[in-house]
Amino acid sequence: MARYLVHSTHDNQTALLADVGLKPRPWQAFAGTAGMVNVVNGAIAGVFAGVMLKVVVGSTASLAVTVGILAFAVSNWCLWQHHRCSWASAEHKLKVLFPNVPDSDGKARIG
């Protein structure tokens, strides 16, 4: 039956990525739909924070822009952490039936 399998016979995350020649990258979280929505939400939060600071406090435009950029960064970081933890929780619930055996250098060995 193994000769009919096109992909790796292992089903854990490391082996699946190594099978198609990919390595996990931190920016990949922003490439999916949830990541793009996080960036848009962060931009909206940053604009809202900057406008509210300018209108309510009456601060300078440069301070409002700085606070907006900071709110954007903090919002994206918080949403990214939530996204990462949600995926880790979902992946932890999956049962790995055929784990791969890592090489001595820690890379996945397929086959």
Backbone bond lengths (Angstrom), bond angles and torsions (degrees), N, CA, C in turn:
res aa  C-N    CA-C-N  psi(-1)  N-CA   C-N-CA  omega(-1)  CA-C   N-CA-C  phi
1 M - - - 1.436 - - 1.536 110.99 -
2 A 1.315 118.44 -28.85 1.457 121.84 -176.56 1.528 112.53 -60.23
3 R 1.329 117.24 -30.68 1.464 118.55 -178.63 1.519 112.10 -70.33
4 Y 1.333 118.49 -16.27 1.457 121.80 178.19 1.532 112.79 -87.51
5 L 1.313 116.61 -12.33 1.464 120.44 -179.86 1.520 109.31 -78.91
6 V 1.316 116.34 125.06 1.459 120.77 -177.67 1.523 110.51 -85.50
7 H 1.299 116.99 -39.17 1.456 121.42 -178.04 1.525 110.64 -96.43
8 S 1.302 114.45 -175.15 1.452 121.04 179.72 1.522 110.90 -59.21
9 T 1.312 115.28 147.93 1.464 119.31 176.57 1.518 111.50 -83.83
10 H 1.317 116.95 -2.17 1.460 122.03 177.65 1.523 109.02 -97.80
11 D 1.326 116.52 149.44 1.452 119.28 -174.92 1.529 114.28 -122.92
12 N 1.312 118.10 16.34 1.456 118.10 175.31 1.536 109.57 -90.74
13 Q 1.326 116.75 166.00 1.464 121.89 -171.36 1.531 112.41 -60.21
14 T 1.309 118.21 -43.18 1.459 121.49 -177.29 1.530 110.99 -62.79
15 A 1.314 116.00 -44.34 1.468 119.72 -178.73 1.520 111.74 -69.22
16 L 1.318 117.26 -37.21 1.464 120.00 179.74 1.525 110.82 -65.13
17 L 1.328 117.38 -41.02 1.462 120.19 178.08 1.525 111.14 -69.34
18 A 1.319 117.12 -41.85 1.461 120.36 -179.28 1.522 111.25 -66.75
19 D 1.311 117.15 -29.12 1.464 121.65 179.88 1.528 111.77 -61.98
20 V 1.320 117.02 -36.48 1.460 120.83 -179.45 1.528 111.85 -102.34
21 G 1.325 117.47 9.66 1.453 121.62 174.72 1.520 114.65 78.93
22 L 1.318 117.98 26.41 1.461 121.31 -179.38 1.516 111.28 -108.19
23 K 1.310 115.07 153.96 1.454 122.38 172.50 1.521 106.81 -122.58
24 P 1.324 118.34 142.87 1.462 118.66 178.38 1.534 110.39 -65.91
25 R 1.320 116.64 131.87 1.460 123.29 179.80 1.526 108.95 -122.04
26 P 1.319 117.92 143.63 1.466 119.27 -178.04 1.525 113.81 -65.71
27 W 1.322 119.13 -28.97 1.460 120.73 -178.20 1.517 112.55 -75.27
28 Q 1.335 118.58 -12.08 1.455 120.91 -178.44 1.526 112.57 -64.36
29 A 1.317 117.08 -22.64 1.461 119.94 178.06 1.518 111.52 -64.85
30 F 1.340 117.76 -25.52 1.459 121.31 -179.26 1.528 112.10 -91.22
31 A 1.318 118.89 -5.71 1.458 121.90 -176.59 1.522 112.86 -85.86
32 G 1.315 117.78 -20.46 1.455 120.79 -179.81 1.525 111.59 -86.92
33 T 1.302 115.26 179.19 1.461 120.69 -178.80 1.523 111.63 -62.36
34 A 1.313 116.71 -45.40 1.463 119.55 -179.18 1.530 111.01 -63.23
35 G 1.311 117.85 -37.94 1.460 120.86 178.28 1.512 112.51 -66.41
36 M 1.322 115.88 -39.96 1.471 119.02 178.56 1.522 111.32 -67.89
37 V 1.321 116.67 -38.21 1.470 120.18 176.03 1.528 109.60 -64.55
38 N 1.322 117.75 -37.92 1.466 121.00 176.76 1.522 111.02 -60.08
39 V 1.321 117.88 -43.08 1.458 121.37 -179.55 1.528 110.78 -65.73
40 V 1.323 117.02 -42.52 1.468 119.93 178.17 1.524 110.29 -64.61
41 N 1.338 117.37 -43.56 1.465 120.35 177.10 1.521 111.58 -61.75
42 G 1.318 116.59 -39.08 1.461 120.26 177.45 1.518 112.00 -64.60
43 A 1.330 116.34 -39.82 1.469 120.13 177.73 1.524 110.81 -64.46
44 I 1.323 116.93 -41.99 1.464 120.35 177.86 1.528 109.99 -63.90
45 A 1.316 117.82 -42.11 1.466 121.32 178.49 1.520 110.82 -63.43
46 G 1.326 117.32 -40.45 1.459 120.72 178.97 1.515 112.34 -65.53
47 V 1.323 117.27 -43.78 1.471 120.68 178.22 1.520 110.10 -64.26
48 F 1.325 116.48 -43.85 1.462 120.27 179.35 1.522 111.27 -60.77
49 A 1.327 117.21 -44.99 1.471 120.59 -179.82 1.521 111.04 -64.05
50 G 1.316 117.29 -42.21 1.460 120.26 179.29 1.513 112.80 -66.09
51 V 1.324 117.24 -43.49 1.468 120.74 179.62 1.519 110.87 -66.49
52 M 1.324 116.94 -43.23 1.472 119.61 179.22 1.522 111.44 -63.12
53 L 1.308 117.94 -39.56 1.461 120.48 177.87 1.521 110.36 -64.22
54 K 1.303 117.01 -42.60 1.472 121.44 -179.60 1.526 111.26 -65.99
55 V 1.337 117.50 -43.70 1.461 121.19 -175.97 1.520 111.88 -76.78
56 V 1.313 117.65 -48.38 1.462 121.17 -173.87 1.517 111.96 -76.03
57 V 1.306 117.32 -48.40 1.469 120.82 -176.30 1.522 110.94 -88.01
58 G 1.320 116.82 -29.01 1.456 120.25 -177.97 1.518 112.14 78.24
59 S 1.314 116.73 34.92 1.459 121.03 -177.74 1.528 110.63 -77.64
60 T 1.301 115.00 175.88 1.468 120.44 177.98 1.521 109.63 -73.21
61 A 1.304 116.19 161.59 1.466 120.95 -179.69 1.526 111.18 -65.91
62 S 1.328 117.15 -36.96 1.470 119.27 -179.05 1.527 110.93 -66.17
63 L 1.318 117.73 -37.49 1.465 120.18 177.11 1.525 110.49 -68.32
64 A 1.326 117.08 -39.80 1.466 120.54 178.52 1.529 110.99 -64.04
65 V 1.328 117.41 -40.72 1.466 120.83 177.96 1.524 110.27 -65.64
66 T 1.313 117.02 -41.85 1.466 121.10 179.25 1.522 110.85 -62.42
67 V 1.325 116.96 -44.73 1.463 120.76 178.82 1.529 110.16 -66.02
68 G 1.326 117.47 -37.18 1.462 121.14 177.39 1.522 111.99 -63.27
69 I 1.319 116.70 -43.26 1.466 120.56 177.94 1.522 110.86 -65.33
70 L 1.321 116.42 -40.20 1.468 120.60 177.70 1.530 110.43 -64.32
71 A 1.337 117.00 -43.10 1.476 120.22 178.10 1.529 110.57 -63.23
72 F 1.322 116.92 -39.31 1.462 121.49 176.56 1.523 110.58 -59.45
73 A 1.320 116.72 -48.02 1.464 120.97 -178.32 1.526 111.76 -64.95
74 V 1.320 116.84 -44.69 1.468 120.59 -179.13 1.528 110.37 -66.23
75 S 1.312 117.15 -42.90 1.463 120.74 179.19 1.526 111.02 -62.04
76 N 1.329 117.19 -45.28 1.467 120.03 179.01 1.518 111.72 -64.43
77 W 1.320 117.12 -39.12 1.467 119.91 179.09 1.523 110.22 -64.39
78 C 1.343 117.36 -44.83 1.470 120.51 -179.87 1.532 111.28 -64.23
79 L 1.320 116.97 -43.83 1.458 120.20 179.20 1.529 111.36 -66.78
80 W 1.346 117.00 -36.41 1.465 120.17 177.69 1.528 110.42 -65.95
81 Q 1.335 117.76 -40.12 1.463 120.97 177.81 1.528 110.71 -62.93
82 H 1.326 115.76 -42.30 1.467 119.43 178.06 1.528 110.95 -63.72
83 H 1.316 116.37 -42.96 1.464 122.26 178.61 1.531 110.35 -61.25
84 R 1.324 116.30 -46.34 1.466 121.37 -178.96 1.524 111.27 -63.89
85 C 1.334 117.06 -43.73 1.465 120.42 179.78 1.527 111.68 -67.33
86 S 1.323 116.93 -36.61 1.462 120.34 178.65 1.527 110.48 -65.08
87 W 1.335 117.44 -43.62 1.462 120.57 178.41 1.521 111.11 -66.51
88 A 1.331 117.02 -39.63 1.469 119.67 179.54 1.522 110.20 -64.30
89 S 1.325 116.57 -39.21 1.461 120.22 178.42 1.523 110.93 -65.90
90 A 1.334 117.08 -42.46 1.470 120.30 179.37 1.521 111.00 -66.10
91 E 1.342 117.77 -41.47 1.463 120.66 179.76 1.517 111.92 -69.10
92 H 1.341 116.05 -30.52 1.464 119.78 179.26 1.530 111.13 -67.67
93 K 1.328 116.65 -28.14 1.459 120.85 -179.38 1.530 112.38 -76.83
94 L 1.336 116.98 -17.78 1.464 119.98 179.22 1.522 110.57 -74.96
95 K 1.295 116.16 138.04 1.458 120.64 179.61 1.524 108.92 -90.08
96 V 1.323 116.78 121.99 1.464 121.99 177.97 1.521 107.78 -88.05
97 L 1.310 115.56 117.57 1.456 120.57 -177.58 1.522 112.76 -94.40
98 F 1.335 116.79 -32.23 1.458 121.14 -176.43 1.526 110.14 -130.02
99 P 1.324 118.85 76.08 1.471 119.78 -178.34 1.521 111.94 -70.09
100 N 1.334 115.07 154.36 1.461 119.37 177.67 1.519 109.35 -86.33
101 V 1.315 116.13 167.14 1.457 122.39 178.14 1.523 107.31 -109.03
102 P 1.354 118.82 116.25 1.459 118.70 -179.19 1.523 111.94 -71.90
103 D 1.344 115.68 148.45 1.458 121.45 174.92 1.525 109.69 -71.66
104 S 1.307 115.95 178.46 1.447 120.41 178.91 1.517 111.96 -65.38
105 D 1.356 118.07 -25.35 1.448 120.79 178.39 1.538 112.29 -89.44
106 G 1.346 118.32 4.71 1.447 122.92 176.07 1.509 115.32 88.52
107 K 1.327 118.12 -1.01 1.459 121.09 179.44 1.520 109.87 -85.03
108 A 1.322 115.10 153.85 1.465 119.83 -178.40 1.528 109.89 -71.17
109 R 1.300 114.72 135.07 1.462 120.78 174.21 1.521 107.19 -105.81
110 I 1.292 115.91 120.86 1.460 121.50 -177.25 1.519 108.89 -98.59
111 G 1.325 115.12 135.39 1.453 119.18 174.78 1.475 115.41 106.06
